[in-house]
């Protein structure tokens, strides 16, 4: 599915090292090693979930090695182990603190003894923090729980690493091949940045607005 010309914000021609993995752990380990070797996290992309991949490509069957060289192949920023852990910690802390403060305010209004306020506030905070962490974990495990993870591994998981020097190219290729990557190669590709790539692009401040463009006749 191609984006309409009106949805494209800019185009960028870049040089990338790409490869195919048939195990998610191997791909994650390769990406983590790239980060340790000095590659920027923003320069590492991985393939989108299997259902989105099929939908965006109109359910066409394209070998992963060829798909890596197609500009419209759906990709997403790399999310590592530390990203997931950090997100869980932040969301759990915020949810727990908010629940504890709300519980304390409620109990103060009810004229509960200070000891009871402290104990109940801490317990409520811990419970809500745990619930928030579980929600985040389920969100990250969405593809695995739907049974798509094994399908993606069998079909092939893609990784793209943007490079700006021959030394970086050689290092990225060496890391990907050592970690078990197939069809590792370098290509130049023109990437289109569209409205779907903007943060909060799906946020609709006014729920009554439709999908039509504003100001169009």
Beta strands, then each sheet from edge to edge (+ up, - down):
strand 1: 8-21
strand 2: 44-47
strand 3: 75-77
strand 4: 157-162
strand 5: 182-194
sheet 1: 3+ 2- 4+ 1- 5+
end
